[in-house]
């Protein structure tokens, strides 16, 4: 049914190419720009864009205010023919394109039989579609020689009634995106799909002939999942068997800000592959970002494989609401004895964790969870800033130094403990990985 309805839609669109171009939205406010020129509708900018240019959104777009480039329908759209731009970018600039039931999709991209080598990049924003049979992005190409290529970079695409991205006879490249659809996150027919990083979710897993995050078939309607290109290791793909066992969510974790060669590269991916840490999203880890006390508690819970369901709705600290996202992990850590709080009945969850605080939590984790005996203690007195280590943290710091879990900080010709410096996300991965490795050493 889906194939027939979309092919009929393609025929309708093709017939519309004989119609005169409709005017853009009449609103006086600036919606988009190309260079120094402003436009009062997105479609007006798409009619004017030339190869190599970038259309930049200046405000959110409501498809009810956008008249299609040809025909009389509503919605943001680009219809490609022999005389249109062949390669350009739409920078949503942090804005949202919203579509309702009056639209074919949040963004419709259609190439007729005369269009060749069409390449469009969508980046930095959100496309949100609602209404039955309305996709987030609908891509169709009637040219048999070259396929239209659409690339998503740092995008969120959501559709509550249809697929997040509906791709026909085209090429879809997802560099970084969160894509959600009711039926499928991605539906591709006779199309090529290349996924670098992102999360893909079918929100309704119980519907007939749907509920699969990524659904790819060839022109004969035969499953073609093996044609989907994905990155190799160290990228983390979950579930690994989604091509055999349909999954409602597929995640590809491939951090662009964790390049090969960085000291933390292996630690970050090792912890990510074990489910101990998550990135800001599937393509950004923020290695230099600070780690809060609640985040570190959550990381320790992940390392322990703790079942936090029994701790939901509970709290032992007056500054941690039972409804707070981190409350179950903090409550688990408190009950196990990994954390004690910061005094006066508080945990101070949002404060950045210091190196000595991290050592204390790791030391308690080693004793209470790993049941690993303490190795010989190295005196902190050998470090020039040993006097800055708090008395309550001294033993923990000594143990972590001896076991090689924590290293000194080198700089200005000396190595210090720097107990009150805050730990970064990359450092947290190294600390946890080193502790877990110490168990088997």
N, C-alpha and C positions, 0 to 999 in steps of 0.2 A: 504493500500500500504506500509505503514511504517513497519508494523509487518512482512509482507512477505519478504521485502528486508532485514531486519535485521536477520530474521531466515535463509535466504539463506547465509548471510554473516557468520553466526555461523557455518553452514555446511561446508563452504569453509575453515574456520579456522580449524575446526576439522580435515579435510582431510590433512591439511598442517602439522599436528603433525607427520606425517610419514616422512616428509622431514628432511634432515640434518640441523643442526644449521648453520645459516649464520654468517659470521664474523662481528665484530663491525666496526664502522666507522674507516677509516684509518688515520684520523687527528692525529697528534702527540701531540696536546695540551691535557691537562687534562680536562675532562668533568665532571667526578664524582669520588667519593672516598668512600671506606668502611673502616673505621678505618684509618690505615696508608697506605693502598693500593690504588693506583690511577688507573683510567681507562680512555681510550681515547674515549669511547662512553657510553651513558647511558645504552644502551641495554647490553653492556658487563658487567656492574655493576649489572644489574638485573639478568643476568645469574649466577652471582657469589654470590649474596646475600644469607645469611643464616638466619634462624629464629632468631628473636631478634636483628638483625643488622639494621643499618641505612645507606641508600645510600644518600650521600650528594652531591648536584650539586656544581660544582666549576665554571661553566660558563653557559651561555644560551645554550639551545639545539634547533637546527634546525632539524626538522624531516627529511628533505631531506638528511641529513647526517647520519641518523640512519637506519640500516637494521634490519627488524623485527627479533625477536629471532628465529623464524622458518619461512620457506617459503621464498619468494623473495620480499615481499612488503616493503614499506618504513614506518618508524615511530617508535616512542618509544612504547615499548610493553612489557608486562609480560604475559607469557603463563604458567599457573600452571598445574602441574600434580602430581602424587604421590611422586615424588622425588624432588620437588621444595620447597622453603621456604614457611612456613605456616603463619608466622606473621612477618612483617617488616615495616619499615618507609622509605618514600622518602622525604627527607628534601630538598626542592627546594632552600633554603638558599638565598631567595631574587631574584632568577633567573627566567627565563621564558622558557617554552617549547612551541615552535611555530610549527604549522602544516599547510601545504597547501593541495591542492587537491590530492596530491600523497599519502596521509595518510588516514587510517580509522578514526583516531581521534588524538587529541593532545597526549593522552595516552590511549592505548588499554590494558585492563585487561581481560584476558580470562582464565577460569578454565574449564578443561575437566572433563569427568565423573569420573576420578580417583582422582581429587583434592578435599580435604576436609579441612574444618576449615581454609580457607584462609582469612587473615585479613591484609589489607594494609592501612596505614595512609599516607596521602599526606598533607604537611604543608609548610607554609611560602613561597609562590610564586605565579606564574601566569601560566596558561595554556591557550594559544590562538590559535584558529583554524579558518581557512578560507577555502572556497571552498564548493561547493554543497555537501550535505550529509556527511560532516565532522563534527563530534561532538567534543566537548572539551575533555570529558572523556567518553569512551565507556566501559561498564562493562557487561560481559556475563558469565554465569555459567551454565554448562551442568550437574553438579552434583546434583542429586535429594535428597541427604541426608542432606548436609549442604550448606548454602548459603554463597557466598563470601561477606565479609563486607569491604566496602571502607569508610574511614573517612576523611573528609576535615576539616582542621584546619588552619585558617588564610590564606585562598586561594582566588584567583580570577580566575574564569574560564569563558572564552568567546568563543562563536562560532557564526560566521556570516552566516553559511549555514545550521546548524542543531541544535540539542539540546546542551545546555551547558554540561549537564550530561545525558547520555543515559544509563539507568540501566535495565538489564534483569535478572530475576530470582535471584536477589542478594539483598543485604542490603546496603543502602546508609545512612550514618550518617554525617550530616553537623553540626559541632560544631561552625564554624565561616567561612563564605564565601560570596563573591559576585559572583553570577552565572548569566550569560547572555547567551541566545540562541536565534536564529532567530525564530524557531518554538516554543520551550519551553525552559525555563531555566533548568527544570528537567523533563525528560520523564522516567517514571518507569512502567514496565509491569511485573506483577507477582513478585513484589519486595516489600520490606519494606523500608519505608523512615522515618527517624527521623531527625527533623530540630530543632536545638537549637537557632541559631542566624544567620542572614544574610539577604541579599537582592537578590531576584530572579526575573529576568526580561525577558520576551519574547519581543524582539525588534521589531518584525513585527506582530502587532495585527490584521492585516487585511487579513492574509493568511488563506486559507481554511484548516479546521481541525487543527488549530494551534493558536498561539498567546496567549496561556495560560501559565502563569509563571510556574505552577506546574500541570503536567498532569499525573495522576496515574490511571492505569487500572489493572484488574485482568487477569488471564489467559484466560478468556472468552471474554475479550475486554470490560468489564463493568466498568464504573467509580467507583473508589475505594478511593476517597478522604478522607473518614473517617478513613482510615488505617494510614494516615500520623500522626505521633506523634509529638507534639509540646509542648513547655513549658507552664505552667500555669502562673497566675499572680505572680509577677508584670510585666512579659514580655509583651511587646506591640506588637500586631499582627495586621497588616493592609494589606488589608481590612479584617474585621472580618468574612465576609461572602464569602470568596473566594471559598470555597468548593461548594457553591450553585450558586453564580454568578461569572463565570470565570473572572479572573483578569490578566492583562498583567504584573503587578508587585505585588509581595507579599513581605512584609518586616516583619522580626521578630527581634525586638529590645530586646536584653537580654545582658546587660553589665556585662562582666566577672570581670571588675575592680570596680564594685559597689556592694560589698558584703553585705548581710543582716547583720544588727547590726551596720553598720557605721551610724554616725549621719546624713549624707546626703542622705542615701539610699532612704527614702520616698520622699524627695524633688526632687531628680533627676528623679525618675520614674513618679512622679506626673506631672512634667513639660514635660517630654518626652511623656507621654500619651496624653497630651493636645496639643502636637505639638509645644510647645514653644522652646524647645531645641532639638538639635540632637547630636549624638555622633560623634566621629571621624569616626566611621562606626557603623554597627548595633551591634557590640559586644564589643566595647571599647568606654568609655566615657571620660577618662582622667580627673578624678575629681580634681586632684591637679594642672592641667594646668592653666596657666594664661588666663584671659579673656581680649581681646582687646576692644578698644572703639567701633570699628565697629561691633564686635560680640555682644556687649551689646546692641547696637542700633537694631541689627537684632533680638535679644531676645525680646526686648520691642515691636517691630513690631509684632512678633509672638504672644506675650501675648495679644496684642490688636486685633488680627485677622485682621490686616491691609491688604487691597488690594494694593499691591505695583506696580501693572501693570501700573498705571498712572504716576509713578515716574521713569520708565525706561528711560535711555538716558538723565537724568537730573542731575545736580550737582550744589551746591552752594558754594563748597569749592575748592580752587585751588589745594589742594593736594589729592582730590578724583576724579579720572577720571570717566566720565559718564559711562564708560564700566566696572568699577570695580564691583565685585560681590555684594558688600555691598552698592553700591551707592543708589539704590532705598530705602533701609531702612534708610540710613542716611538722604536722602532728605525728606522722610516722617517725620522723627523725627525733622528735622529742621523746616519744614513747620508747624507742630503741635505745636512746641515750647518746645519740650522735650530736645533738644540739642541746644547749641549756638556756639560750636566750641572752639578752644583753643587760638584764637587770630590771628591777621594778615591774616584773610581769610582762616585759616587752621582748619582742624578737627583732624589731627594726627590719622588717622584710625587704624594704626597697633600698636600704643602704648598700653601697658597694662593699664587697667582702675584702678584707685585708689579707695579706699573705699569712699572717700569724693566725687569724681566724680560720682560714682555710686549712692550715696545718692542724688546728685543734679538731675540726670536723673530720678530717681525714684520719687522724690518730684514733678518734673514737670509732670511726667506721672500721678501721683495721681491727680493733679489739672486739667490737660488738658484732660485726657482720662477718668479717673474714676469719676471726679467731686465730689470727696470725701472731706468733710470739714476737715481742719487741727485740730488735737486734741491738748490738752495742750502741751506746749513746755517744755522740760526738758533742763535746762541750761547745756551747755557743760563744764561749769566751775567746775562741780563736778568730772571731770576726770583729772588726773594729766598731761595729754598731751593736754589739751584743747587749749593751745596757738598755737598748730601746725595746728589747723583747719583754713583753709583760710577764709577770711571774706566773700567771695562770696559763700562759702559752709556752713557757720555756721547755718543758718536757716534750710537748708535741712537736715543737720546732726542731729540737735535738733529734728526735726519732726520724722525722721526715728528711732531715739533712743526712743522717747516717744511712738511711735506706735509699738515698738517691732520688726520692720522690720530689723533693724540692732542691733546687740548686741556688747558689748564691747569685747575686746580681753584680755583673762586672761593669765597671765604669770609672773613669778618672784614675786608672792605674790601680784600683783596688776592688776587692770583692766583698760585698756586704749582704746582710740578710734582708735588709729593707722590710722589716716586719709590718710596718704600717702602710706600705704601698698597696694599692688596690690591684687585684688580680684581673687579668684580661680573659676573654673567652678562650683565646688560644692557649693561654697558660693553664686555665682550668682543665682543658682537654689533656694537656701534658701531665698535670698532677694526677688526674684520675687514671690515665693509662699507665703511668709509672707505678702507682700504687697497686693496680691490678697485676702488673707484670712482676712486682716484688713478691707476690704470693707464690709464684712458681719458680722464683730464682733460687 
